[in-house]
Amino acid sequence: MDLHILEHRVRVLSLARRGLWLYTHPLLKLLFLPQRCRCKFFSLTETPEDYTIMLDEEGFKELPPSEFMQVADSTWLVLSVVSNGRAPSGCQATGVTKIARSVIAPLAEHHVSVLMLSTYQTDFILVRERDLPVVIHTLAGEFDIYKEENGESIPVPCDDTTNGFLKPKSASSPTLHPVQSPQNRFCILTVAPDTLPAIATMLIDVLFYSHGPPKEPGAGDLDSITFFSFSLIEGYISIVMDAETQKRFPSDLLLTSSSGELWRMVRIGGQPLGFDECGIVAQIAEPLAAVDISAYYISTFNFDHALVPEEGITEVIELLQKRQESGR
């Protein structure tokens, strides 16, 4: 397999719910008129706590600084695993299982913190720009690594990455964070770009005007959760919404797998996780990969979220609870 370091330089930020009014205009521009700002990587995820936005530098220029916006101090690079030399297509991906063992686990062992963004089409792994030499050194044995420049894939000379590279100290056991599973059933969907205007009004309503009262983060078991994710990356659209919200959209415009599979969520973290801890994604991805359970993974500013097939949620929760108990 090939590992591609994409051209995007991404910023990750949290937008407070009470400040959404200030950002409505630039967010509408990013959602529906990305060509006006030359943004090629944009993701907006609503959670009970806030909105998490991941976007490239061109898109970041559209957002005015304010007291409502908290920006992670690092610039993140985007990695993508490419099989058989083929880039992501419009067909549905299979989730993080296929890359968990080969990418996420080795990076955790080498103290590299990662964020994940699974979309309908593919999985993106975000790493801090300053960690790139460690990433290349760690993964060079498993992948042919390429860096995309001006639309071309340039092989990375992996031999050069060992200069100044220090072998990391042995990793201490990672913190095993509590997990919760809200009762919502979720859909993972895509929309043809030329039909996006047809659902624009409903998207605006869902994202900006359909808010319930804020919930306390990490308080007990969740009956349901506010969660909506929209990504527009290199022309491909991916949407994650709960099944009740899906009913508000025209069914003939939302594309999903032929099986119409529904997904359940596993939410990771009792308190906000931060960006420095390593192995959070691996805590979920590795045990699921071991039993060949597919999962989609979406990191946000405060918590991480995995989506697993609905029929497998009981097995997943039991598996993760056993892992927590054995780690005590």
N, C-alpha and C positions, 0 to 999 in steps of 0.2 A: 504493500500500500504506500501511497504518497501522502506526505503531510505538507500542506500549503500554508505559508504565512501570507495572509491577505494584505492588501494595501491599506486597509482601513486603520486609522489611529483613533481609538474610541475613548470617549469620556463616559463615566458612569455617575449618575446623579440621582438624588432624591428630591422630589417636589412635594411640598406639604399640601395636603388637601385644601386647607384654607387659602392657599395662594394660587389655586388653579386658575382663577379669574384673570390673573396677570399674564398667564401664558397661553390662553386660549387661541389668540391670533397666531403666534408662531407655531403652535402645535398643529393647528389646522393646515398651515402651510407645509409642515413636514409630513402630515398624513396624506394630503391630497394633491400637493403641488411640489413634490420633492425636486423637480427639475428647476424650479425657481431658486433653490438654494444649493443645488448640486450635492445634496445629501444622498449617499448611497447605502448607508447603514443606519437604520432607525428602528428602535424598539421601545414601546411604551407598555408598561405593565402596571395595572391597578391592583393594589392589595388593601386590606383593611387599614394599614398604617399610612400609606402614601402612594405616590406614583414613582416607579423606577424608570428612568430613561437611559438607554444606551444609544449613543449616536456618534457619528464621526465628527471630525473637526469642523467640516463645513456646516453640518447641522448645528453643532454647539454654538457657532457664531450667532445663530438666530435667537438664542435664549438670553434675555437680559439678566444680569446678576441681581439677586434680591435676597432679603432675609428668609424667603420661603424655599430657596434652593440650596441644597447641600451637595457639594461636588467632591467625589473621591479624589484624593490628591495625585493619583497615578494616571498615566496614559496607558491604555490597554491595547494590545495587539490581538488580532483574531486569527485563530488556527482552524483549519478545516481538513478533515481526513478525506482523501479522494481515492476511490477504488477504481482500478483499471483505467486510470488516467481520465476518468469522466467527472466533470463538474456536476454540482447539484442540478437536478431537473425538476419538472413540475410534479413528479410522482412522490408518493409519501415515503418518508424515511422510516427507519425502524427504531429510532431512539438510541439512547446512549449505551445500550448493552454492547454494541459492536465496537465501541472505542474505549470502554471502561478499563479493560485490562491493559491495553497497549499504550494509552495516553495518560489517563487520569491517575491511575495508581502509581506509575513511575514518577510522575511529577510531584505527587504528594510525598513520596519517599525522599525526594530531593528538596523538600521545603519550598516548593513553588505553589503559591496560592492561585487557584483558578476560579473563574466564573463560567457558568454554562448557559447557553441559550439554544435550546432545541426549538426548531421550527418544523412546519409541515414537511419541508423539503430536505432539511439537513440539520446537523448539529454543529454549533460553533463553540470553540473553547477559547476563552479570553484569558490572556496572561499579561502581567505587567511588562511593559517595554523593557524595563531594566533587568528582567529575569530571562530575556531571550537567549543569552549565551548558555545559561544553565539548561533551558528547554532544549536547545539544539543538541547540546552535549548528551543530555539524558536520552533523547529519542532517536539519535542518529543510527543506533544499532538496529532499530525496528522499522525505520521509515527512510525512504528517499525524500529529502526535504527540499522544498522549493520556496523561493520568495517571489511574490508577484510584484512586478515593477512595470508600470505603464502598460498593463494588460498582458505582459509576457511572464512566463514562469521561468525564473532563473535558478539553476541548481545552487544550493548553499554548500560551500566547501567546508564540510564538517570537520576536516582535520585541523582547520585554523581555530576552531572554537575551544580547543583545549588550552590555548595560551592564557595563562593567568587563572585557569579554572581550578578551584579548590574543591576537593571531594568533601561533600557535606558531612557534618557530624551525624552520628547515628540518631535517627529520629526518635523522639519520645512518643509514647502512645498518645494518639490524638484523642481529644475530648469527644466522647460520644454524646451527641446532643439529643434531647428528647424529640420525639416525632408525634405528630397529630394527624388525624385523617378526618377532615370534614365530610359531611354527607353529600355534598354536591356531586353530581355526575357531569363530567366535562367532555366537550367536543374539541377536536383538533381539526381545523379547517383551513382551506385556502380559497381565494377568490381570484378570478382572472382579472388582471389589471384594468382591462377595458370595461369591466362591469363594476368597478369600485364606485364610480359616481352613483350607480343605482342604489347602493346601500349607504351612501354618505350621510343622509339625514338620520338614519337609524344609528349609525356609528357615533355621530355627534351626540345624539340623545343618550346612548349608553355610556359614553366616556365622560360627558360633561354635565349631564342633567339627571342622572338616575342614581343619586347617592343616598345610601342609608346612613344612619348615625354611626360615627366612628366606634369601633370596638376596641376593647383593651387587648393589646397584643399578648399572646401566650397565656390567656386566661382559660384554663380548663379545656375540656373536649369541645370541639367546634361542631355545632349542628350544621352550619353552612358557613361559607366564607365568600367575601367579595373578592373576585379574581377575574380579571380580563386582560388579555395580552394581545397586542397587535404589533406585528413586525413587517417592515418593508425594507428588504435587503436585496440590493442588486436587482431590483425589479420583481422579486418574488414576494408575495404576500402570505403571511401566516397569522391565523387568529386562534386563540384559545378562549373559549367562553363556556359557561355552564349551560346545561341542556335547557333550562328555563329561559335563559337569555336568547338562545338560538331560536326559540319559537317566535321571537319578535321579528326575525329576518325572513325575507323571501327564500323559501327552501330551494328554489331552482337556481339560486345564484351562489349558494355556499357549497363548496365542493369538499367532500370527505372521502374516506376510503370506501370501497364497494360494500364492505361489511357494516358500515355505519357504526363502528365500534365506539363505545363510551369508556371514559377513563375516570379513575378516582385519584385523589390527591393525597400525597404524603408531604406534610409540611415540616421542615427541619428547623429546630431552634426554639428554645423557651424564651430566650432573650435575644436581642439583635446580635448578629454573628460577627459583623465587622469584616474587614478584608485581609487581615494579616494571618489569620489562622489557616493552616494547610490541612487538607484531607477531608474537608466537609463534604465535597461532592463524592469523594471516594467512599465515605461512610455509607452512602446509599447505593452508589453505582456498583461497587465491587460485589457485595452480597447478592444483588439482583443479577449481575452478570454470571455469578457462579451457578445460579439455577436457571439461567437463560430466560429471565423475565425482562421483556422490553420495557423501557421507560423513557419518557421525555423529561427533561430537566430544565428548569428556568430559575436562575439565580436572580434575586432582587437585592435592593440596598440593605435590607435588614434580615431577610430570611431566604431560605432556599425551598424550592418546590419541585417535587417529582410527581409525574403523572404515570400511573400504571393501569393496565387493562382492568376494567371493573371486576371481572370474574376472578382476578388474582389478588384483590386487595387484602383479603383475610390472610392469605399465605405471606404476603409482603409484610404486613404488620407483625405477624408472629415471628417472622425471620428477623426483623429489625429489633424487636423486643428481646429475643434470645441473644442477639449480638450485644445489646446494651447490658443485659444481665451478666453475660460472660466477661464483659469488660470492666465490671466493678471490682 
